[in-house]
Amino acid sequence: MSTATLTGVCPECETDLTVPPVTQGETLSCPECILTLRVEAVEDGRLTLEMVEVQLRDWGQ
């Protein structure tokens, strides 16, 4: 039994990623650089990934 997977490349560290089926707008983490990535497009089994900017909270300290 085979499971469908999608492939993509981390835009930061260029690690090849293989993930289970995801849809546009979902987020995932790169296992190499731990960057949060958003799926911008899924086309012919390939993912287009963009870095998600994480804004840290300013606690006023």
C-alpha positions in Angstrom: 0.0 0.0 0.0 1.5 3.3 -1.0 0.6 6.7 0.5 0.6 9.9 -1.5 3.2 12.4 -0.6 4.2 15.8 -1.7 7.7 17.3 -2.1 9.1 20.8 -1.7 12.2 22.7 -0.8 12.7 24.9 2.2 13.3 28.4 1.0 15.8 29.1 3.8 18.1 26.1 4.1 17.1 24.3 0.8 16.4 21.0 2.5 14.2 18.7 0.4 10.9 18.0 2.2 8.5 15.1 1.7 5.2 15.5 3.5 1.8 13.9 3.6 -0.9 15.6 1.5 -1.5 19.2 2.6 -3.5 22.0 1.1 -2.8 25.6 0.3 -2.5 27.8 3.4 -1.4 25.1 5.8 1.8 25.5 7.7 4.6 23.1 8.5 8.0 23.2 10.0 11.3 22.5 8.3 13.0 19.6 10.2 16.4 21.0 9.4 16.2 24.7 10.3 12.9 24.6 12.3 11.5 27.5 10.2 7.7 27.7 9.9 6.6 27.5 6.3 3.3 28.2 4.6 2.1 26.2 1.6 1.5 28.8 -1.1 0.6 26.3 -3.9 0.4 22.6 -4.6 0.9 21.7 -8.2 1.7 18.3 -9.7 2.9 16.9 -6.3 5.2 19.8 -5.7 4.8 22.4 -3.0 5.6 26.1 -3.2 6.7 27.1 0.3 7.1 30.6 1.8 8.7 31.5 5.1 6.2 32.7 7.8 7.3 35.6 9.8 6.8 35.0 13.5 6.3 38.1 15.5 7.4 37.8 19.1 5.3 39.4 21.8 6.7 42.5 23.4 6.2 42.1 27.1 7.4 45.7 27.8 10.5 44.6 29.7 
